[in-house]
């Protein structure tokens, strides 16, 4: 779907559907107006971080299960995507007032924006303002660590973010889950990489349903703030 302007006139908003690999391989093109992209995958996928060892995935098992394996250009570690996942990209140019040269601080405006959306739904979310905080799972799962701009509720991660930058601009990628189900990944990861970490993967994060919310609630709250 082609981008459509938000009612406020600043944001462009688009909705795209495709495989995880296709959507991740889109060129980073920025215009004079910021772009919010709602992304829907056509099938389940495991997304590797830019520098993550691909051997962590049992590829034959993933293929039998019909799960796509792809890689994003940004950093971080494993992310699970399926048709229920709320996946979005946010693209801004280097001339945008939200642009920040410091890579860590560059996330903060987006974190505050998302916290505002959650606040409109009656949920108080905390924005990580410090540097990357590692944990027992962060070498494997994106939701096992906490980076700048990411949101937590009650100490559990709600929104995961990554970033890809060029001189022309930046694309921020975010994921929110209606339900946090790490076992979807467990069955595809080398068993030697799972478990024995001092905390259950199920306790790392939470989904919108844990807060009494739906995916549609979240999207509407964001769209309202975008003016679309």
PyMOL CGO cylinders between C-alpha atoms (Angstrom):
from pymol import cmd
from pymol.cgo import CYLINDER

trace = [
    CYLINDER, 0.00, 0.00, 0.00, 1.32, 3.45, -0.87, 0.3, 1, 1, 1, 1, 1, 1,
    CYLINDER, 1.32, 3.45, -0.87, 2.04, 5.88, 1.97, 0.3, 1, 1, 1, 1, 1, 1,
    CYLINDER, 2.04, 5.88, 1.97, -0.86, 8.11, 2.98, 0.3, 1, 1, 1, 1, 1, 1,
    CYLINDER, -0.86, 8.11, 2.98, -0.45, 11.37, 4.91, 0.3, 1, 1, 1, 1, 1, 1,
    CYLINDER, -0.45, 11.37, 4.91, -1.63, 11.57, 8.48, 0.3, 1, 1, 1, 1, 1, 1,
    CYLINDER, -1.63, 11.57, 8.48, -4.34, 14.07, 9.24, 0.3, 1, 1, 1, 1, 1, 1,
    CYLINDER, -4.34, 14.07, 9.24, -1.82, 16.24, 11.04, 0.3, 1, 1, 1, 1, 1, 1,
    CYLINDER, -1.82, 16.24, 11.04, 0.13, 16.62, 7.82, 0.3, 1, 1, 1, 1, 1, 1,
    CYLINDER, 0.13, 16.62, 7.82, 3.54, 15.67, 9.20, 0.3, 1, 1, 1, 1, 1, 1,
    CYLINDER, 3.54, 15.67, 9.20, 3.65, 11.88, 9.19, 0.3, 1, 1, 1, 1, 1, 1,
    CYLINDER, 3.65, 11.88, 9.19, 3.33, 9.50, 6.30, 0.3, 1, 1, 1, 1, 1, 1,
    CYLINDER, 3.33, 9.50, 6.30, 1.85, 6.12, 7.24, 0.3, 1, 1, 1, 1, 1, 1,
    CYLINDER, 1.85, 6.12, 7.24, 1.93, 2.91, 5.22, 0.3, 1, 1, 1, 1, 1, 1,
    CYLINDER, 1.93, 2.91, 5.22, 0.92, -0.70, 5.67, 0.3, 1, 1, 1, 1, 1, 1,
    CYLINDER, 0.92, -0.70, 5.67, 3.01, -3.38, 3.98, 0.3, 1, 1, 1, 1, 1, 1,
    CYLINDER, 3.01, -3.38, 3.98, 2.69, -7.15, 3.80, 0.3, 1, 1, 1, 1, 1, 1,
    CYLINDER, 2.69, -7.15, 3.80, 5.30, -9.69, 2.73, 0.3, 1, 1, 1, 1, 1, 1,
    CYLINDER, 5.30, -9.69, 2.73, 7.81, -12.24, 3.95, 0.3, 1, 1, 1, 1, 1, 1,
    CYLINDER, 7.81, -12.24, 3.95, 10.12, -11.17, 6.76, 0.3, 1, 1, 1, 1, 1, 1,
    CYLINDER, 10.12, -11.17, 6.76, 13.09, -11.32, 4.38, 0.3, 1, 1, 1, 1, 1, 1,
    CYLINDER, 13.09, -11.32, 4.38, 11.38, -9.13, 1.80, 0.3, 1, 1, 1, 1, 1, 1,
    CYLINDER, 11.38, -9.13, 1.80, 10.36, -6.53, 4.35, 0.3, 1, 1, 1, 1, 1, 1,
    CYLINDER, 10.36, -6.53, 4.35, 13.79, -6.47, 5.99, 0.3, 1, 1, 1, 1, 1, 1,
    CYLINDER, 13.79, -6.47, 5.99, 15.55, -6.05, 2.63, 0.3, 1, 1, 1, 1, 1, 1,
    CYLINDER, 15.55, -6.05, 2.63, 13.71, -2.86, 1.68, 0.3, 1, 1, 1, 1, 1, 1,
    CYLINDER, 13.71, -2.86, 1.68, 16.19, -0.08, 0.91, 0.3, 1, 1, 1, 1, 1, 1,
    CYLINDER, 16.19, -0.08, 0.91, 16.52, 2.63, 3.51, 0.3, 1, 1, 1, 1, 1, 1,
    CYLINDER, 16.52, 2.63, 3.51, 15.02, 5.58, 1.69, 0.3, 1, 1, 1, 1, 1, 1,
    CYLINDER, 15.02, 5.58, 1.69, 14.07, 8.71, 3.57, 0.3, 1, 1, 1, 1, 1, 1,
    CYLINDER, 14.07, 8.71, 3.57, 12.08, 11.71, 2.43, 0.3, 1, 1, 1, 1, 1, 1,
    CYLINDER, 12.08, 11.71, 2.43, 11.31, 15.12, 3.79, 0.3, 1, 1, 1, 1, 1, 1,
    CYLINDER, 11.31, 15.12, 3.79, 8.55, 13.71, 6.00, 0.3, 1, 1, 1, 1, 1, 1,
    CYLINDER, 8.55, 13.71, 6.00, 8.89, 10.96, 8.61, 0.3, 1, 1, 1, 1, 1, 1,
    CYLINDER, 8.89, 10.96, 8.61, 7.41, 7.59, 7.66, 0.3, 1, 1, 1, 1, 1, 1,
    CYLINDER, 7.41, 7.59, 7.66, 5.72, 5.07, 9.94, 0.3, 1, 1, 1, 1, 1, 1,
    CYLINDER, 5.72, 5.07, 9.94, 5.41, 1.60, 8.38, 0.3, 1, 1, 1, 1, 1, 1,
    CYLINDER, 5.41, 1.60, 8.38, 3.12, -1.05, 9.83, 0.3, 1, 1, 1, 1, 1, 1,
    CYLINDER, 3.12, -1.05, 9.83, 4.50, -4.41, 8.65, 0.3, 1, 1, 1, 1, 1, 1,
    CYLINDER, 4.50, -4.41, 8.65, 2.71, -7.75, 8.44, 0.3, 1, 1, 1, 1, 1, 1,
    CYLINDER, 2.71, -7.75, 8.44, 4.54, -10.99, 7.70, 0.3, 1, 1, 1, 1, 1, 1,
    CYLINDER, 4.54, -10.99, 7.70, 2.90, -13.65, 5.55, 0.3, 1, 1, 1, 1, 1, 1,
    CYLINDER, 2.90, -13.65, 5.55, 4.37, -16.49, 7.62, 0.3, 1, 1, 1, 1, 1, 1,
    CYLINDER, 4.37, -16.49, 7.62, 6.42, -17.22, 10.74, 0.3, 1, 1, 1, 1, 1, 1,
    CYLINDER, 6.42, -17.22, 10.74, 10.07, -16.21, 10.76, 0.3, 1, 1, 1, 1, 1, 1,
    CYLINDER, 10.07, -16.21, 10.76, 13.15, -16.13, 12.93, 0.3, 1, 1, 1, 1, 1, 1,
    CYLINDER, 13.15, -16.13, 12.93, 15.18, -12.97, 12.41, 0.3, 1, 1, 1, 1, 1, 1,
    CYLINDER, 15.18, -12.97, 12.41, 18.88, -13.06, 13.27, 0.3, 1, 1, 1, 1, 1, 1,
    CYLINDER, 18.88, -13.06, 13.27, 20.72, -9.97, 14.43, 0.3, 1, 1, 1, 1, 1, 1,
    CYLINDER, 20.72, -9.97, 14.43, 23.22, -8.46, 12.02, 0.3, 1, 1, 1, 1, 1, 1,
    CYLINDER, 23.22, -8.46, 12.02, 26.27, -10.06, 13.61, 0.3, 1, 1, 1, 1, 1, 1,
    CYLINDER, 26.27, -10.06, 13.61, 24.67, -13.10, 15.25, 0.3, 1, 1, 1, 1, 1, 1,
    CYLINDER, 24.67, -13.10, 15.25, 25.97, -16.59, 14.50, 0.3, 1, 1, 1, 1, 1, 1,
    CYLINDER, 25.97, -16.59, 14.50, 23.44, -18.31, 12.25, 0.3, 1, 1, 1, 1, 1, 1,
    CYLINDER, 23.44, -18.31, 12.25, 24.40, -21.75, 13.60, 0.3, 1, 1, 1, 1, 1, 1,
    CYLINDER, 24.40, -21.75, 13.60, 22.32, -21.05, 16.67, 0.3, 1, 1, 1, 1, 1, 1,
    CYLINDER, 22.32, -21.05, 16.67, 19.25, -22.02, 14.62, 0.3, 1, 1, 1, 1, 1, 1,
    CYLINDER, 19.25, -22.02, 14.62, 18.39, -25.64, 13.80, 0.3, 1, 1, 1, 1, 1, 1,
    CYLINDER, 18.39, -25.64, 13.80, 17.76, -24.92, 10.13, 0.3, 1, 1, 1, 1, 1, 1,
    CYLINDER, 17.76, -24.92, 10.13, 16.38, -28.30, 9.13, 0.3, 1, 1, 1, 1, 1, 1,
    CYLINDER, 16.38, -28.30, 9.13, 13.87, -28.15, 11.95, 0.3, 1, 1, 1, 1, 1, 1,
    CYLINDER, 13.87, -28.15, 11.95, 12.86, -24.62, 10.94, 0.3, 1, 1, 1, 1, 1, 1,
    CYLINDER, 12.86, -24.62, 10.94, 12.41, -25.70, 7.34, 0.3, 1, 1, 1, 1, 1, 1,
    CYLINDER, 12.41, -25.70, 7.34, 10.19, -28.63, 8.36, 0.3, 1, 1, 1, 1, 1, 1,
    CYLINDER, 10.19, -28.63, 8.36, 8.08, -26.26, 10.45, 0.3, 1, 1, 1, 1, 1, 1,
    CYLINDER, 8.08, -26.26, 10.45, 7.74, -23.79, 7.57, 0.3, 1, 1, 1, 1, 1, 1,
    CYLINDER, 7.74, -23.79, 7.57, 9.61, -21.07, 9.46, 0.3, 1, 1, 1, 1, 1, 1,
    CYLINDER, 9.61, -21.07, 9.46, 11.62, -18.57, 7.43, 0.3, 1, 1, 1, 1, 1, 1,
    CYLINDER, 11.62, -18.57, 7.43, 15.11, -17.64, 8.59, 0.3, 1, 1, 1, 1, 1, 1,
    CYLINDER, 15.11, -17.64, 8.59, 16.40, -14.21, 7.67, 0.3, 1, 1, 1, 1, 1, 1,
    CYLINDER, 16.40, -14.21, 7.67, 18.76, -11.56, 8.97, 0.3, 1, 1, 1, 1, 1, 1,
    CYLINDER, 18.76, -11.56, 8.97, 18.30, -7.87, 9.68, 0.3, 1, 1, 1, 1, 1, 1,
    CYLINDER, 18.30, -7.87, 9.68, 21.00, -5.31, 9.03, 0.3, 1, 1, 1, 1, 1, 1,
    CYLINDER, 21.00, -5.31, 9.03, 20.72, -3.77, 12.47, 0.3, 1, 1, 1, 1, 1, 1,
    CYLINDER, 20.72, -3.77, 12.47, 22.37, -5.27, 15.53, 0.3, 1, 1, 1, 1, 1, 1,
    CYLINDER, 22.37, -5.27, 15.53, 20.84, -7.31, 18.31, 0.3, 1, 1, 1, 1, 1, 1,
    CYLINDER, 20.84, -7.31, 18.31, 19.84, -10.95, 18.57, 0.3, 1, 1, 1, 1, 1, 1,
    CYLINDER, 19.84, -10.95, 18.57, 16.96, -13.30, 17.72, 0.3, 1, 1, 1, 1, 1, 1,
    CYLINDER, 16.96, -13.30, 17.72, 13.45, -11.99, 17.09, 0.3, 1, 1, 1, 1, 1, 1,
    CYLINDER, 13.45, -11.99, 17.09, 10.38, -14.11, 16.40, 0.3, 1, 1, 1, 1, 1, 1,
    CYLINDER, 10.38, -14.11, 16.40, 7.83, -12.79, 13.92, 0.3, 1, 1, 1, 1, 1, 1,
    CYLINDER, 7.83, -12.79, 13.92, 4.45, -14.19, 12.93, 0.3, 1, 1, 1, 1, 1, 1,
    CYLINDER, 4.45, -14.19, 12.93, 1.13, -12.82, 11.74, 0.3, 1, 1, 1, 1, 1, 1,
    CYLINDER, 1.13, -12.82, 11.74, 0.18, -11.81, 15.28, 0.3, 1, 1, 1, 1, 1, 1,
    CYLINDER, 0.18, -11.81, 15.28, 3.39, -9.84, 15.92, 0.3, 1, 1, 1, 1, 1, 1,
    CYLINDER, 3.39, -9.84, 15.92, 3.13, -6.06, 15.87, 0.3, 1, 1, 1, 1, 1, 1,
    CYLINDER, 3.13, -6.06, 15.87, 6.09, -5.02, 13.76, 0.3, 1, 1, 1, 1, 1, 1,
    CYLINDER, 6.09, -5.02, 13.76, 6.76, -1.46, 12.68, 0.3, 1, 1, 1, 1, 1, 1,
    CYLINDER, 6.76, -1.46, 12.68, 9.49, 0.61, 11.04, 0.3, 1, 1, 1, 1, 1, 1,
    CYLINDER, 9.49, 0.61, 11.04, 9.99, 4.33, 11.59, 0.3, 1, 1, 1, 1, 1, 1,
    CYLINDER, 9.99, 4.33, 11.59, 12.13, 6.23, 9.07, 0.3, 1, 1, 1, 1, 1, 1,
    CYLINDER, 12.13, 6.23, 9.07, 13.42, 9.78, 9.54, 0.3, 1, 1, 1, 1, 1, 1,
    CYLINDER, 13.42, 9.78, 9.54, 15.92, 11.87, 7.59, 0.3, 1, 1, 1, 1, 1, 1,
    CYLINDER, 15.92, 11.87, 7.59, 19.06, 13.38, 9.08, 0.3, 1, 1, 1, 1, 1, 1,
    CYLINDER, 19.06, 13.38, 9.08, 17.43, 16.81, 8.72, 0.3, 1, 1, 1, 1, 1, 1,
    CYLINDER, 17.43, 16.81, 8.72, 14.48, 15.78, 10.90, 0.3, 1, 1, 1, 1, 1, 1,
    CYLINDER, 14.48, 15.78, 10.90, 14.40, 17.52, 14.31, 0.3, 1, 1, 1, 1, 1, 1,
    CYLINDER, 14.40, 17.52, 14.31, 14.24, 14.08, 15.94, 0.3, 1, 1, 1, 1, 1, 1,
    CYLINDER, 14.24, 14.08, 15.94, 17.60, 13.08, 14.42, 0.3, 1, 1, 1, 1, 1, 1,
    CYLINDER, 17.60, 13.08, 14.42, 20.33, 12.50, 16.97, 0.3, 1, 1, 1, 1, 1, 1,
    CYLINDER, 20.33, 12.50, 16.97, 23.96, 11.82, 16.11, 0.3, 1, 1, 1, 1, 1, 1,
    CYLINDER, 23.96, 11.82, 16.11, 24.51, 9.75, 19.25, 0.3, 1, 1, 1, 1, 1, 1,
    CYLINDER, 24.51, 9.75, 19.25, 23.37, 6.24, 18.33, 0.3, 1, 1, 1, 1, 1, 1,
    CYLINDER, 23.37, 6.24, 18.33, 22.05, 5.44, 21.80, 0.3, 1, 1, 1, 1, 1, 1,
    CYLINDER, 22.05, 5.44, 21.80, 20.23, 8.71, 22.39, 0.3, 1, 1, 1, 1, 1, 1,
    CYLINDER, 20.23, 8.71, 22.39, 18.73, 8.43, 18.90, 0.3, 1, 1, 1, 1, 1, 1,
    CYLINDER, 18.73, 8.43, 18.90, 16.14, 5.96, 20.25, 0.3, 1, 1, 1, 1, 1, 1,
    CYLINDER, 16.14, 5.96, 20.25, 14.84, 8.12, 23.08, 0.3, 1, 1, 1, 1, 1, 1,
    CYLINDER, 14.84, 8.12, 23.08, 12.30, 10.21, 21.19, 0.3, 1, 1, 1, 1, 1, 1,
    CYLINDER, 12.30, 10.21, 21.19, 10.70, 7.02, 19.85, 0.3, 1, 1, 1, 1, 1, 1,
    CYLINDER, 10.70, 7.02, 19.85, 10.61, 5.45, 23.29, 0.3, 1, 1, 1, 1, 1, 1,
    CYLINDER, 10.61, 5.45, 23.29, 8.88, 8.54, 24.69, 0.3, 1, 1, 1, 1, 1, 1,
    CYLINDER, 8.88, 8.54, 24.69, 6.43, 8.52, 21.79, 0.3, 1, 1, 1, 1, 1, 1,
    CYLINDER, 6.43, 8.52, 21.79, 5.53, 4.87, 22.43, 0.3, 1, 1, 1, 1, 1, 1,
    CYLINDER, 5.53, 4.87, 22.43, 5.27, 5.43, 26.17, 0.3, 1, 1, 1, 1, 1, 1,
    CYLINDER, 5.27, 5.43, 26.17, 2.81, 8.22, 25.42, 0.3, 1, 1, 1, 1, 1, 1,
    CYLINDER, 2.81, 8.22, 25.42, 0.75, 5.84, 23.30, 0.3, 1, 1, 1, 1, 1, 1,
    CYLINDER, 0.75, 5.84, 23.30, 0.71, 3.31, 26.14, 0.3, 1, 1, 1, 1, 1, 1,
    CYLINDER, 0.71, 3.31, 26.14, -0.21, 6.05, 28.58, 0.3, 1, 1, 1, 1, 1, 1,
    CYLINDER, -0.21, 6.05, 28.58, -3.27, 6.88, 26.49, 0.3, 1, 1, 1, 1, 1, 1,
    CYLINDER, -3.27, 6.88, 26.49, -4.31, 3.26, 27.04, 0.3, 1, 1, 1, 1, 1, 1,
    CYLINDER, -4.31, 3.26, 27.04, -3.91, 3.56, 30.80, 0.3, 1, 1, 1, 1, 1, 1,
    CYLINDER, -3.91, 3.56, 30.80, -0.55, 1.78, 31.04, 0.3, 1, 1, 1, 1, 1, 1,
    CYLINDER, -0.55, 1.78, 31.04, 2.50, 3.42, 32.62, 0.3, 1, 1, 1, 1, 1, 1,
    CYLINDER, 2.50, 3.42, 32.62, 5.58, 2.20, 30.72, 0.3, 1, 1, 1, 1, 1, 1,
    CYLINDER, 5.58, 2.20, 30.72, 9.20, 3.00, 31.58, 0.3, 1, 1, 1, 1, 1, 1,
    CYLINDER, 9.20, 3.00, 31.58, 11.61, 4.14, 28.86, 0.3, 1, 1, 1, 1, 1, 1,
    CYLINDER, 11.61, 4.14, 28.86, 15.20, 2.91, 29.10, 0.3, 1, 1, 1, 1, 1, 1,
    CYLINDER, 15.20, 2.91, 29.10, 17.38, 6.05, 29.03, 0.3, 1, 1, 1, 1, 1, 1,
    CYLINDER, 17.38, 6.05, 29.03, 20.72, 4.44, 29.83, 0.3, 1, 1, 1, 1, 1, 1,
    CYLINDER, 20.72, 4.44, 29.83, 22.95, 2.28, 27.70, 0.3, 1, 1, 1, 1, 1, 1,
    CYLINDER, 22.95, 2.28, 27.70, 22.50, -1.34, 26.71, 0.3, 1, 1, 1, 1, 1, 1,
    CYLINDER, 22.50, -1.34, 26.71, 21.72, -3.56, 29.70, 0.3, 1, 1, 1, 1, 1, 1,
    CYLINDER, 21.72, -3.56, 29.70, 22.73, -7.16, 29.16, 0.3, 1, 1, 1, 1, 1, 1,
    CYLINDER, 22.73, -7.16, 29.16, 21.19, -10.15, 30.86, 0.3, 1, 1, 1, 1, 1, 1,
    CYLINDER, 21.19, -10.15, 30.86, 21.47, -13.95, 30.94, 0.3, 1, 1, 1, 1, 1, 1,
    CYLINDER, 21.47, -13.95, 30.94, 19.53, -14.24, 27.66, 0.3, 1, 1, 1, 1, 1, 1,
    CYLINDER, 19.53, -14.24, 27.66, 20.74, -11.18, 25.76, 0.3, 1, 1, 1, 1, 1, 1,
    CYLINDER, 20.74, -11.18, 25.76, 23.35, -13.09, 23.72, 0.3, 1, 1, 1, 1, 1, 1,
    CYLINDER, 23.35, -13.09, 23.72, 20.49, -15.15, 22.24, 0.3, 1, 1, 1, 1, 1, 1,
    CYLINDER, 20.49, -15.15, 22.24, 17.19, -13.25, 22.38, 0.3, 1, 1, 1, 1, 1, 1,
    CYLINDER, 17.19, -13.25, 22.38, 16.48, -9.61, 21.60, 0.3, 1, 1, 1, 1, 1, 1,
    CYLINDER, 16.48, -9.61, 21.60, 13.99, -9.54, 24.46, 0.3, 1, 1, 1, 1, 1, 1,
    CYLINDER, 13.99, -9.54, 24.46, 16.69, -10.85, 26.80, 0.3, 1, 1, 1, 1, 1, 1,
    CYLINDER, 16.69, -10.85, 26.80, 18.39, -7.45, 27.01, 0.3, 1, 1, 1, 1, 1, 1,
    CYLINDER, 18.39, -7.45, 27.01, 17.28, -3.85, 27.30, 0.3, 1, 1, 1, 1, 1, 1,
    CYLINDER, 17.28, -3.85, 27.30, 18.50, -1.03, 25.10, 0.3, 1, 1, 1, 1, 1, 1,
    CYLINDER, 18.50, -1.03, 25.10, 17.95, 2.74, 24.92, 0.3, 1, 1, 1, 1, 1, 1,
    CYLINDER, 17.95, 2.74, 24.92, 14.37, 3.75, 24.16, 0.3, 1, 1, 1, 1, 1, 1,
    CYLINDER, 14.37, 3.75, 24.16, 12.92, 0.30, 24.85, 0.3, 1, 1, 1, 1, 1, 1,
    CYLINDER, 12.92, 0.30, 24.85, 9.86, 0.01, 27.07, 0.3, 1, 1, 1, 1, 1, 1,
    CYLINDER, 9.86, 0.01, 27.07, 9.28, -2.06, 30.17, 0.3, 1, 1, 1, 1, 1, 1,
    CYLINDER, 9.28, -2.06, 30.17, 6.23, -2.51, 32.36, 0.3, 1, 1, 1, 1, 1, 1,
    CYLINDER, 6.23, -2.51, 32.36, 6.79, -3.83, 35.86, 0.3, 1, 1, 1, 1, 1, 1,
    CYLINDER, 6.79, -3.83, 35.86, 10.39, -4.62, 34.96, 0.3, 1, 1, 1, 1, 1, 1,
    CYLINDER, 10.39, -4.62, 34.96, 9.48, -6.83, 31.98, 0.3, 1, 1, 1, 1, 1, 1,
    CYLINDER, 9.48, -6.83, 31.98, 10.20, -5.81, 28.41, 0.3, 1, 1, 1, 1, 1, 1,
    CYLINDER, 10.20, -5.81, 28.41, 7.27, -4.77, 26.23, 0.3, 1, 1, 1, 1, 1, 1,
    CYLINDER, 7.27, -4.77, 26.23, 8.85, -3.10, 23.18, 0.3, 1, 1, 1, 1, 1, 1,
    CYLINDER, 8.85, -3.10, 23.18, 12.07, -4.14, 21.45, 0.3, 1, 1, 1, 1, 1, 1,
    CYLINDER, 12.07, -4.14, 21.45, 13.88, -1.69, 19.13, 0.3, 1, 1, 1, 1, 1, 1,
    CYLINDER, 13.88, -1.69, 19.13, 16.77, -1.78, 16.68, 0.3, 1, 1, 1, 1, 1, 1,
    CYLINDER, 16.77, -1.78, 16.68, 18.22, 0.79, 14.31, 0.3, 1, 1, 1, 1, 1, 1,
    CYLINDER, 18.22, 0.79, 14.31, 19.81, 1.07, 10.91, 0.3, 1, 1, 1, 1, 1, 1,
    CYLINDER, 19.81, 1.07, 10.91, 21.53, 4.32, 9.92, 0.3, 1, 1, 1, 1, 1, 1,
    CYLINDER, 21.53, 4.32, 9.92, 23.06, 6.02, 6.91, 0.3, 1, 1, 1, 1, 1, 1,
    CYLINDER, 23.06, 6.02, 6.91, 24.22, 9.58, 6.42, 0.3, 1, 1, 1, 1, 1, 1,
    CYLINDER, 24.22, 9.58, 6.42, 20.82, 10.37, 4.92, 0.3, 1, 1, 1, 1, 1, 1,
    CYLINDER, 20.82, 10.37, 4.92, 18.72, 9.09, 7.81, 0.3, 1, 1, 1, 1, 1, 1,
    CYLINDER, 18.72, 9.09, 7.81, 17.72, 6.28, 10.13, 0.3, 1, 1, 1, 1, 1, 1,
    CYLINDER, 17.72, 6.28, 10.13, 15.21, 3.47, 10.24, 0.3, 1, 1, 1, 1, 1, 1,
    CYLINDER, 15.21, 3.47, 10.24, 14.07, 2.27, 13.64, 0.3, 1, 1, 1, 1, 1, 1,
    CYLINDER, 14.07, 2.27, 13.64, 12.46, -1.16, 13.85, 0.3, 1, 1, 1, 1, 1, 1,
    CYLINDER, 12.46, -1.16, 13.85, 10.17, -2.15, 16.69, 0.3, 1, 1, 1, 1, 1, 1,
    CYLINDER, 10.17, -2.15, 16.69, 8.30, -5.25, 17.82, 0.3, 1, 1, 1, 1, 1, 1,
    CYLINDER, 8.30, -5.25, 17.82, 5.49, -5.66, 20.35, 0.3, 1, 1, 1, 1, 1, 1,
    CYLINDER, 5.49, -5.66, 20.35, 3.79, -8.97, 21.03, 0.3, 1, 1, 1, 1, 1, 1,
    CYLINDER, 3.79, -8.97, 21.03, 0.13, -9.55, 21.85, 0.3, 1, 1, 1, 1, 1, 1,
    CYLINDER, 0.13, -9.55, 21.85, 1.44, -12.62, 23.73, 0.3, 1, 1, 1, 1, 1, 1,
    CYLINDER, 1.44, -12.62, 23.73, 5.07, -13.27, 24.71, 0.3, 1, 1, 1, 1, 1, 1,
    CYLINDER, 5.07, -13.27, 24.71, 5.66, -16.90, 23.69, 0.3, 1, 1, 1, 1, 1, 1,
    CYLINDER, 5.66, -16.90, 23.69, 9.40, -17.72, 23.73, 0.3, 1, 1, 1, 1, 1, 1,
    CYLINDER, 9.40, -17.72, 23.73, 8.68, -21.43, 23.26, 0.3, 1, 1, 1, 1, 1, 1,
    CYLINDER, 8.68, -21.43, 23.26, 8.03, -20.65, 19.58, 0.3, 1, 1, 1, 1, 1, 1,
    CYLINDER, 8.03, -20.65, 19.58, 11.77, -19.97, 19.38, 0.3, 1, 1, 1, 1, 1, 1,
    CYLINDER, 11.77, -19.97, 19.38, 12.85, -22.70, 21.76, 0.3, 1, 1, 1, 1, 1, 1,
    CYLINDER, 12.85, -22.70, 21.76, 11.90, -25.43, 19.34, 0.3, 1, 1, 1, 1, 1, 1,
    CYLINDER, 11.90, -25.43, 19.34, 14.14, -23.93, 16.64, 0.3, 1, 1, 1, 1, 1, 1,
    CYLINDER, 14.14, -23.93, 16.64, 17.23, -23.03, 18.64, 0.3, 1, 1, 1, 1, 1, 1,
    CYLINDER, 17.23, -23.03, 18.64, 20.19, -25.34, 19.21, 0.3, 1, 1, 1, 1, 1, 1,
    CYLINDER, 20.19, -25.34, 19.21, 19.30, -26.98, 22.57, 0.3, 1, 1, 1, 1, 1, 1,
    CYLINDER, 19.30, -26.98, 22.57, 22.78, -26.21, 23.89, 0.3, 1, 1, 1, 1, 1, 1,
    CYLINDER, 22.78, -26.21, 23.89, 21.93, -22.51, 23.68, 0.3, 1, 1, 1, 1, 1, 1,
    CYLINDER, 21.93, -22.51, 23.68, 18.70, -22.74, 25.67, 0.3, 1, 1, 1, 1, 1, 1,
    CYLINDER, 18.70, -22.74, 25.67, 18.25, -23.04, 29.40, 0.3, 1, 1, 1, 1, 1, 1,
    CYLINDER, 18.25, -23.04, 29.40, 20.56, -22.95, 32.40, 0.3, 1, 1, 1, 1, 1, 1,
    CYLINDER, 20.56, -22.95, 32.40, 20.49, -19.14, 32.43, 0.3, 1, 1, 1, 1, 1, 1,
    CYLINDER, 20.49, -19.14, 32.43, 19.12, -18.44, 35.90, 0.3, 1, 1, 1, 1, 1, 1,
    CYLINDER, 19.12, -18.44, 35.90, 15.81, -17.00, 34.69, 0.3, 1, 1, 1, 1, 1, 1,
    CYLINDER, 15.81, -17.00, 34.69, 13.05, -18.46, 32.57, 0.3, 1, 1, 1, 1, 1, 1,
    CYLINDER, 13.05, -18.46, 32.57, 12.67, -17.00, 29.09, 0.3, 1, 1, 1, 1, 1, 1,
    CYLINDER, 12.67, -17.00, 29.09, 8.94, -16.68, 29.81, 0.3, 1, 1, 1, 1, 1, 1,
    CYLINDER, 8.94, -16.68, 29.81, 9.73, -14.15, 32.57, 0.3, 1, 1, 1, 1, 1, 1,
    CYLINDER, 9.73, -14.15, 32.57, 11.78, -11.80, 30.39, 0.3, 1, 1, 1, 1, 1, 1,
    CYLINDER, 11.78, -11.80, 30.39, 8.91, -9.96, 28.74, 0.3, 1, 1, 1, 1, 1, 1,
    CYLINDER, 8.91, -9.96, 28.74, 5.18, -9.56, 28.56, 0.3, 1, 1, 1, 1, 1, 1,
    CYLINDER, 5.18, -9.56, 28.56, 2.57, -9.07, 25.88, 0.3, 1, 1, 1, 1, 1, 1,
    CYLINDER, 2.57, -9.07, 25.88, -0.29, -6.67, 25.45, 0.3, 1, 1, 1, 1, 1, 1,
    CYLINDER, -0.29, -6.67, 25.45, -2.80, -9.28, 26.60, 0.3, 1, 1, 1, 1, 1, 1,
    CYLINDER, -2.80, -9.28, 26.60, -1.07, -9.32, 29.99, 0.3, 1, 1, 1, 1, 1, 1,
    CYLINDER, -1.07, -9.32, 29.99, -2.10, -5.67, 30.24, 0.3, 1, 1, 1, 1, 1, 1,
    CYLINDER, -2.10, -5.67, 30.24, -5.66, -6.27, 29.11, 0.3, 1, 1, 1, 1, 1, 1,
    CYLINDER, -5.66, -6.27, 29.11, -4.98, -4.82, 25.66, 0.3, 1, 1, 1, 1, 1, 1,
    CYLINDER, -4.98, -4.82, 25.66, -5.14, -6.01, 22.05, 0.3, 1, 1, 1, 1, 1, 1,
    CYLINDER, -5.14, -6.01, 22.05, -2.99, -5.38, 19.00, 0.3, 1, 1, 1, 1, 1, 1,
    CYLINDER, -2.99, -5.38, 19.00, -5.74, -3.15, 17.62, 0.3, 1, 1, 1, 1, 1, 1,
    CYLINDER, -5.74, -3.15, 17.62, -5.68, -1.07, 20.81, 0.3, 1, 1, 1, 1, 1, 1,
    CYLINDER, -5.68, -1.07, 20.81, -1.95, -0.47, 20.38, 0.3, 1, 1, 1, 1, 1, 1,
    CYLINDER, -1.95, -0.47, 20.38, -2.17, 0.39, 16.69, 0.3, 1, 1, 1, 1, 1, 1,
    CYLINDER, -2.17, 0.39, 16.69, -5.06, 2.79, 17.26, 0.3, 1, 1, 1, 1, 1, 1,
    CYLINDER, -5.06, 2.79, 17.26, -3.19, 4.55, 20.06, 0.3, 1, 1, 1, 1, 1, 1,
    CYLINDER, -3.19, 4.55, 20.06, -0.12, 4.99, 17.84, 0.3, 1, 1, 1, 1, 1, 1,
    CYLINDER, -0.12, 4.99, 17.84, -2.19, 6.10, 14.82, 0.3, 1, 1, 1, 1, 1, 1,
    CYLINDER, -2.19, 6.10, 14.82, -3.96, 8.66, 16.99, 0.3, 1, 1, 1, 1, 1, 1,
    CYLINDER, -3.96, 8.66, 16.99, -0.62, 10.17, 18.03, 0.3, 1, 1, 1, 1, 1, 1,
    CYLINDER, -0.62, 10.17, 18.03, 0.54, 10.17, 14.42, 0.3, 1, 1, 1, 1, 1, 1,
    CYLINDER, 0.54, 10.17, 14.42, -2.62, 11.98, 13.39, 0.3, 1, 1, 1, 1, 1, 1,
    CYLINDER, -2.62, 11.98, 13.39, -3.54, 9.32, 10.86, 0.3, 1, 1, 1, 1, 1, 1,
]
cmd.load_cgo(trace, "trace")
